[in-house]
Amino acid sequence: MAFEDAELIAAFVVESLEHLADVENQLLSIESGGAEIDIELVNTVFRAVHSVKGAAGFLGLQTINRLSHSLENVLNRVRNRELVPDSAIVDVLLKGADQLRQLLQQVERSNSVDVTSHVVKLDRIADGSWRSAEADDTEPTATASEVTSVPAVAAPRPAAPSPIPTVASTSPSAAAPVAVPTVDDDAPVSSRGDDASGSAKRADGNAAASDLNIRVPVTVLDRLMNLAGELVLSRNQLLQTMGTPDRIGLESAAAGLDQVTSELQEAIMQTRMQPIGTVFGKFPRIVRDLSAKLGKQCNLTIEGREVEVDKTIIEAISDPLTHLIRNSVDHGLESPSARQAKGKKAAGTLTLRAFHQAGKVRIDIQDDGAGINPSVIKAKAIEKQLITPEQAMTMGDREAIRLIFAPGFSTAAAVTDVSGRGVGMDVVRTNIERLGGNVDIESAVGQGTTIRITLPLTLAIIPSMIVQSGEFRYALPQVNIVELVRVRSEEIASRIARIKSYDMLRLRGSLLPLVHLRQILGAPRDSADADRPLHVVVVEAGQFRYGLVVDALHDSEEIVVKPLGRHVKQCGYVAGATILGDGRVALIIDVAGVATECRLKSGDSDETSYEEVVEADASDTLQTLLLFANHPSEQFAIPMGLVSRIERVLSEQIDAVGGRELLQFRGQSLPLLRVDRLVTAKPPEASERSYVVVFDIRGREVGLVVPILDDIRRVSGTVDTVTFHEPGIAGSIVIDKRTTRIVDLYELARLSNKDWFATEEQETRRRKVERPRVMLAEDSMFFQRQVAGFLENAGYDVVTADDGQHAWEQLLDGTQVLLVITDIEMPRMNGLELCRAIKSHATLRSLPVIALTSLAGSEDIQRGYESGVCDYQVKMDREKLIASVRNQLQIIGAASAEQGVPA
């Protein structure tokens, strides 16, 4: 073949594959229309095939010309409404189009390929001898277990045109024929690290050519040209100023160069962005064919085809997505008869959705199938020795479902409701995490399953946090960073404990495993570390969440990822390298790899381990305090849970009326209290400004004047309730080697104005006659005395328990109470476990439970409600606690009255 002929054929192949790029989806749309034929859509397919036929005849490509002609004849009959395109006819058309693409991708050998079987089937349809799909004498369709494995699902990425004989397309959409994915559980997706990092497999040796070409909009090229011109101007300006002493001009030129470079970087990155529809486009065919082979009905909905992602990521996610789609159809959706028996539509719905979220790309795969049964998952995990029966008992449903990502997890074929889920899922997760993404799953039995994938937009340039360990600096991708935590040296002993061979950090009521970067790198710990604060970077990769302890934190930088040499490529905790702004080389930490190296498990940061620390340190109280000073020599504290807000005021804004102080605020008079006028304390020094801590008492806002506001601290330690015992002071605790008195705001308000509490005292006297009995489970003696005192003063009879186990034993022994108030963090049995035990007991399940804790985060509240807690209150908030108890007892009384039972 002459060089000119090779160039001509190369151009023909590129143009032909562009014509055929959308034919597959167009044929599926024609099929879904049935007798309602969309003539314009059929014309579009007809024109595409006709263009291929005409050029092939001119170039002497007889096989391509012959097959195109047969396809054209069938399409012509459909266009003339002489033929209704049912699924059997469309199936033949699809296979013919697949064969046509294969011929184009192997154009040099196309004339030697036998396409007689395809031509005969098409000609029989065209001449009317085709009777029905059942009368088709074609070779039998493969069974679900015989179809090709997942790697074959990812259509071979076509190569770019070149002067050599082997020619293929540059368009990812113009794919080779798509094989239906296997439902054989023993065929996981590829686990090669190269695939996950962007070097996805190719079906043949054309891979290198396909990487040489990419589609770029002309507008992007125009912008690059304009920016190149601006770059030249900035360079000239910089060269002009370098030889002069004009520092301001030099800085201006450097700033201009920086701006143009940033814009140029953004524009170049845009050239690599491809619509995710190039991957999504193959799934309608996959779902259609697999549903037919499995005897199921599935409606696939695709949203967000236009979302753009880096070409590297596009290539790498094809196989994982195919595996997940296959699992959803095979194991997620029920058969039509089973769905109808459950009251569902016969056809299941599978939704594939892509969208931008917080600077990342999110992909959701959602089905309305049978869902995943956590009990079956736990049973199989125990059988596979992945977890123990004890772990299964304490494991929540969400954590149990995540076990499908565990290496080696699979379910037996006999367990039909979760059969096959998990095989290959660990590889799916690994490949996605290698891209800097993560995958999560939610499922409800009988309702369906949703798999959520989060991916970065690009892998070429990554925003990162630069950290230091020893003398060297490292880069942590910001996509993995959740938050930064600084643990003061004096807090290390109280906030960090050794559990399960890991250092664990107490963080908002749960435990976070700590990994020391020095330890990972094999460097010894510095002996002076004990006297320094800890810098903890809380990171997350998929199911892993832990704290990475580093020596220092530096600035954020946009880094360019450089590949590693073969001598360090096997380091599991390193993802690559980069060159920093000062010219030094920094390794990029692989967050998921570190977790794997340290053998962390996805549940290691769960709150269920918290009780172990509490048991080891049960006498300590962990709470957030607002520290202030009335006089510089004395320190006081207020529990933050009681503080509504803090206002800064001028002394002249405070009015003295009738021996009381008021603050005119927002059109109302705010009553003010002062510590030194109500408890033993030194008077404050003269000051023009003060702070007012506003809190709520019986629906009334009251302010405490605070001359010096120090800090907000989360502290732990034993509270002394004896040394400074007096009305208005709840106790004392040592903070930063200073004795700090804890102020009882409720008692201060009572000391200041007893009239506010007259109505409550009448209610209390009435209740003391009735003495409703409640139980209080609290391991801290300080809080137990405080809360029990609140309740008793309000007219309740209080039965105390030192922990959840003690409370449970008393309830089982027949102790009669109307309500249980429980702390959350306790040894032996924590508050949530106590609540679950009560709600699972036949006679105690109706007993209301109020959770009481010093932690008030939304996650803690949600965990409480999920365990059956009726209400959630913060420790030391006497007002709200009493109101909650009263409200719950009123609910019990109303329910008893409705049932005719004495309350």
QUIHUFEN-V783542 format. One record per pair of residues at least 24 apart in sequence whose ideal C-beta (glycine too) atoms are under 7 Angstrom apart, sorted by the first residue. I is the first residue (numbers start at 0). J is the second residue. If there is no record, write none. Layout:
<<I | J> <I | J>>
This chain:
<<0 | 164> <2 | 162> <5 | 162> <5 | 164> <6 | 162> <7 | 58> <8 | 58> <8 | 106> <8 | 166> <9 | 160> <9 | 161> <9 | 162> <9 | 166> <10 | 160> <11 | 54> <11 | 58> <12 | 103> <12 | 106> <12 | 160> <12 | 166> <12 | 167> <12 | 168> <13 | 160> <13 | 168> <13 | 169> <15 | 51> <15 | 54> <15 | 103> <16 | 100> <16 | 103> <16 | 157> <16 | 168> <16 | 170> <16 | 173> <17 | 170> <17 | 173> <18 | 47> <18 | 50> <18 | 51> <19 | 47> <19 | 51> <19 | 96> <19 | 99> <19 | 100> <19 | 173> <20 | 170> <20 | 172> <20 | 173> <21 | 172> <22 | 47> <22 | 96> <23 | 93> <23 | 96> <23 | 284> <24 | 280> <24 | 283> <26 | 89> <26 | 92> <26 | 93> <26 | 96> <27 | 283> <27 | 284> <27 | 287> <29 | 84> <29 | 89> <30 | 84> <30 | 86> <30 | 89> <33 | 83> <34 | 83> <36 | 77> <36 | 80> <38 | 78> <41 | 74> <41 | 77> <41 | 78> <42 | 78> <44 | 74> <45 | 71> <45 | 74> <45 | 75> <45 | 78> <48 | 74> <51 | 99> <60 | 106> <60 | 109> <60 | 110> <61 | 110> <62 | 102> <62 | 109> <62 | 110> <62 | 112> <62 | 114> <63 | 99> <63 | 102> <63 | 103> <63 | 109> <65 | 114> <65 | 118> <66 | 95> <66 | 98> <66 | 99> <66 | 102> <66 | 114> <66 | 117> <66 | 118> <67 | 99> <69 | 118> <69 | 121> <69 | 122> <70 | 95> <70 | 96> <70 | 121> <72 | 121> <72 | 125> <73 | 121> <73 | 124> <73 | 125> <76 | 125> <87 | 131> <87 | 132> <87 | 135> <88 | 124> <91 | 120> <91 | 121> <91 | 124> <95 | 121> <97 | 176> <100 | 173> <100 | 175> <100 | 176> <101 | 175> <101 | 176> <104 | 157> <104 | 167> <104 | 175> <106 | 166> <107 | 164> <107 | 165> <140 | 292> <142 | 292> <143 | 182> <143 | 292> <143 | 293> <144 | 182> <144 | 183> <146 | 178> <146 | 179> <146 | 180> <146 | 181> <147 | 178> <147 | 181> <148 | 181> <148 | 186> <149 | 180> <149 | 181> <149 | 186> <149 | 188> <149 | 318> <149 | 321> <149 | 322> <149 | 325> <150 | 188> <150 | 189> <150 | 200> <150 | 318> <151 | 178> <152 | 177> <152 | 178> <152 | 180> <152 | 285> <152 | 321> <153 | 199> <153 | 317> <153 | 318> <153 | 321> <154 | 281> <155 | 201> <155 | 202> <155 | 203> <156 | 201> <156 | 206> <156 | 209> <156 | 314> <157 | 209> <158 | 205> <158 | 208> <158 | 209> <159 | 208> <159 | 209> <159 | 211> <159 | 212> <161 | 208> <165 | 205> <167 | 205> <167 | 208> <167 | 209> <169 | 212> <169 | 214> <171 | 277> <171 | 313> <172 | 277> <172 | 280> <174 | 281> <175 | 202> <177 | 281> <177 | 284> <177 | 285> <179 | 285> <179 | 288> <179 | 289> <179 | 292> <180 | 285> <180 | 289> <180 | 321> <180 | 325> <182 | 325> <182 | 329> <184 | 409> <184 | 419> <184 | 422> <185 | 422> <187 | 422> <187 | 423> <187 | 426> <188 | 318> <188 | 319> <188 | 322> <188 | 423> <188 | 426> <188 | 427> <189 | 318> <190 | 426> <190 | 429> <192 | 433> <194 | 315> <194 | 318> <194 | 430> <195 | 315> <195 | 429> <195 | 430> <195 | 433> <195 | 434> <196 | 315> <196 | 433> <197 | 311> <197 | 314> <197 | 315> <197 | 458> <199 | 314> <199 | 315> <199 | 317> <213 | 270> <213 | 271> <213 | 310> <215 | 270> <219 | 266> <219 | 269> <219 | 270> <222 | 266> <223 | 266> <226 | 259> <226 | 262> <226 | 263> <226 | 266> <229 | 259> <230 | 259> <230 | 263> <233 | 259> <264 | 460> <268 | 457> <268 | 459> <268 | 460> <271 | 309> <271 | 310> <271 | 457> <271 | 459> <272 | 307> <272 | 308> <272 | 309> <273 | 307> <273 | 308> <273 | 310> <273 | 313> <274 | 304> <274 | 305> <274 | 306> <274 | 307> <275 | 303> <275 | 304> <275 | 306> <275 | 308> <275 | 313> <275 | 353> <276 | 304> <276 | 305> <277 | 313> <278 | 313> <278 | 316> <278 | 317> <278 | 320> <279 | 304> <279 | 351> <282 | 324> <282 | 351> <285 | 321> <285 | 324> <286 | 324> <286 | 328> <286 | 349> <289 | 325> <289 | 328> <290 | 328> <293 | 328> <293 | 329> <294 | 334> <295 | 328> <295 | 332> <295 | 334> <295 | 335> <295 | 347> <296 | 335> <296 | 345> <296 | 346> <296 | 347> <297 | 328> <297 | 332> <297 | 346> <297 | 347> <297 | 349> <298 | 346> <298 | 348> <299 | 349> <299 | 351> <300 | 348> <300 | 350> <301 | 351> <302 | 352> <302 | 353> <303 | 352> <303 | 353> <303 | 354> <306 | 353> <306 | 354> <306 | 355> <306 | 360> <308 | 360> <308 | 454> <308 | 456> <309 | 456> <309 | 457> <309 | 458> <309 | 459> <311 | 458> <312 | 434> <312 | 454> <312 | 458> <315 | 430> <315 | 434> <319 | 427> <319 | 430> <319 | 431> <322 | 423> <322 | 427> <323 | 364> <323 | 427> <323 | 450> <324 | 364> <326 | 419> <326 | 420> <327 | 364> <327 | 366> <329 | 419> <330 | 417> <330 | 418> <330 | 419> <330 | 420> <331 | 366> <331 | 368> <331 | 369> <331 | 447> <331 | 448> <332 | 366> <332 | 368> <333 | 368> <333 | 369> <341 | 445> <359 | 453> <359 | 454> <359 | 455> <359 | 456> <359 | 478> <360 | 454> <360 | 456> <361 | 451> <361 | 453> <362 | 452> <363 | 449> <363 | 451> <364 | 450> <365 | 447> <365 | 449> <366 | 447> <366 | 448> <367 | 446> <367 | 447> <368 | 447> <368 | 448> <369 | 416> <369 | 445> <370 | 442> <370 | 443> <370 | 444> <370 | 445> <370 | 446> <370 | 447> <370 | 448> <371 | 400> <371 | 417> <371 | 420> <371 | 442> <371 | 448> <372 | 416> <372 | 417> <372 | 444> <373 | 399> <373 | 400> <375 | 414> <375 | 416> <375 | 417> <376 | 400> <376 | 402> <376 | 403> <376 | 417> <379 | 410> <379 | 414> <380 | 408> <383 | 407> <383 | 408> <393 | 607> <398 | 602> <398 | 605> <400 | 440> <400 | 442> <401 | 440> <401 | 542> <401 | 601> <404 | 428> <404 | 542> <428 | 541> <432 | 540> <432 | 541> <432 | 591> <434 | 458> <435 | 476> <435 | 478> <437 | 540> <437 | 541> <438 | 541> <458 | 560> <459 | 560> <460 | 557> <460 | 559> <461 | 558> <461 | 560> <462 | 555> <462 | 557> <463 | 555> <463 | 556> <463 | 558> <464 | 536> <464 | 552> <464 | 555> <465 | 553> <465 | 554> <465 | 556> <465 | 579> <465 | 585> <466 | 536> <466 | 549> <466 | 551> <466 | 552> <466 | 553> <467 | 549> <467 | 550> <467 | 551> <467 | 553> <468 | 516> <468 | 517> <468 | 520> <468 | 549> <468 | 550> <469 | 517> <469 | 522> <469 | 550> <472 | 553> <472 | 579> <472 | 583> <472 | 585> <473 | 585> <473 | 586> <473 | 588> <474 | 558> <474 | 577> <474 | 585> <474 | 587> <474 | 588> <475 | 536> <475 | 538> <475 | 588> <477 | 555> <479 | 538> <479 | 539> <479 | 540> <479 | 590> <480 | 536> <480 | 538> <481 | 537> <481 | 538> <481 | 539> <482 | 537> <483 | 536> <483 | 552> <484 | 535> <484 | 537> <484 | 546> <485 | 532> <485 | 534> <486 | 532> <486 | 533> <486 | 535> <487 | 532> <488 | 530> <488 | 531> <488 | 532> <489 | 735> <491 | 533> <493 | 619> <493 | 715> <496 | 612> <496 | 615> <498 | 608> <498 | 611> <498 | 612> <501 | 603> <503 | 608> <503 | 612> <504 | 535> <504 | 546> <505 | 612> <505 | 621> <507 | 854> <507 | 856> <508 | 606> <508 | 609> <508 | 854> <508 | 856> <508 | 859> <509 | 604> <509 | 605> <509 | 606> <509 | 609> <510 | 604> <510 | 608> <510 | 609> <510 | 612> <511 | 537> <511 | 545> <511 | 546> <511 | 604> <512 | 545> <512 | 546> <512 | 599> <512 | 603> <512 | 604> <513 | 545> <513 | 546> <513 | 548> <514 | 545> <514 | 547> <514 | 548> <514 | 593> <514 | 597> <515 | 548> <516 | 547> <516 | 548> <516 | 549> <519 | 572> <519 | 593> <519 | 596> <538 | 590> <540 | 590> <540 | 591> <540 | 594> <541 | 591> <542 | 601> <543 | 591> <543 | 594> <543 | 599> <543 | 601> <544 | 604> <545 | 594> <545 | 599> <545 | 604> <556 | 580> <560 | 587> <571 | 595> <571 | 596> <572 | 596> <606 | 862> <609 | 824> <610 | 824> <610 | 825> <610 | 826> <610 | 829> <613 | 824> <613 | 825> <613 | 826> <614 | 826> <614 | 827> <617 | 778> <617 | 826> <618 | 717> <619 | 715> <619 | 716> <619 | 717> <620 | 715> <620 | 716> <620 | 718> <620 | 779> <620 | 781> <620 | 782> <621 | 715> <621 | 853> <622 | 714> <622 | 853> <622 | 874> <623 | 711> <623 | 713> <623 | 853> <624 | 712> <624 | 714> <625 | 692> <625 | 711> <626 | 709> <626 | 710> <626 | 712> <626 | 734> <626 | 739> <627 | 705> <627 | 707> <627 | 708> <627 | 709> <628 | 706> <628 | 707> <628 | 709> <629 | 674> <629 | 675> <629 | 680> <629 | 681> <629 | 683> <629 | 706> <630 | 681> <630 | 682> <630 | 683> <630 | 684> <631 | 707> <632 | 681> <633 | 680> <633 | 681> <634 | 737> <634 | 739> <635 | 674> <635 | 739> <635 | 740> <635 | 742> <636 | 739> <636 | 741> <636 | 742> <637 | 692> <637 | 742> <637 | 744> <638 | 874> <638 | 875> <639 | 711> <640 | 853> <640 | 855> <640 | 873> <640 | 874> <640 | 875> <640 | 876> <641 | 694> <641 | 744> <641 | 875> <641 | 876> <642 | 692> <642 | 694> <643 | 693> <643 | 694> <643 | 695> <643 | 700> <644 | 693> <645 | 690> <645 | 692> <646 | 690> <646 | 691> <646 | 693> <647 | 688> <647 | 690> <648 | 689> <648 | 691> <649 | 687> <649 | 688> <650 | 686> <650 | 687> <650 | 688> <650 | 689> <662 | 691> <662 | 702> <669 | 700> <669 | 702> <670 | 701> <670 | 702> <671 | 702> <671 | 704> <672 | 701> <672 | 703> <672 | 704> <672 | 747> <672 | 748> <672 | 751> <673 | 704> <674 | 742> <677 | 727> <677 | 747> <677 | 750> <677 | 751> <678 | 725> <678 | 727> <678 | 728> <679 | 725> <694 | 744> <695 | 878> <696 | 745> <696 | 748> <696 | 755> <696 | 878> <697 | 755> <697 | 759> <697 | 878> <699 | 755> <701 | 748> <703 | 744> <718 | 781> <720 | 781> <720 | 784> <726 | 750> <729 | 785> <730 | 781> <745 | 877> <745 | 878> <763 | 792> <763 | 793> <763 | 794> <766 | 793> <766 | 794> <766 | 795> <767 | 794> <770 | 794> <770 | 796> <771 | 795> <771 | 796> <771 | 817> <771 | 888> <772 | 796> <772 | 798> <772 | 815> <772 | 816> <772 | 817> <773 | 797> <773 | 816> <773 | 817> <773 | 818> <773 | 820> <773 | 884> <774 | 798> <774 | 800> <774 | 806> <774 | 816> <774 | 819> <774 | 820> <775 | 799> <775 | 800> <775 | 820> <776 | 800> <776 | 802> <776 | 803> <776 | 806> <776 | 819> <776 | 821> <776 | 822> <776 | 825> <776 | 830> <776 | 833> <777 | 822> <778 | 802> <778 | 822> <778 | 825> <778 | 826> <782 | 874> <785 | 875> <786 | 851> <789 | 877> <789 | 880> <789 | 881> <793 | 881> <795 | 884> <802 | 826> <802 | 827> <802 | 828> <803 | 827> <803 | 828> <803 | 829> <803 | 830> <803 | 832> <803 | 833> <804 | 828> <806 | 833> <807 | 833> <807 | 836> <810 | 843> <817 | 888> <817 | 891> <818 | 847> <818 | 849> <818 | 884> <818 | 887> <818 | 888> <819 | 846> <819 | 848> <820 | 849> <820 | 851> <821 | 848> <821 | 850> <821 | 851> <822 | 851> <822 | 852> <823 | 850> <823 | 852> <823 | 854> <823 | 859> <824 | 852> <831 | 862> <831 | 863> <831 | 866> <834 | 866> <834 | 867> <834 | 868> <835 | 866> <835 | 867> <838 | 867> <847 | 887> <847 | 891> <849 | 883> <849 | 884> <849 | 887>>
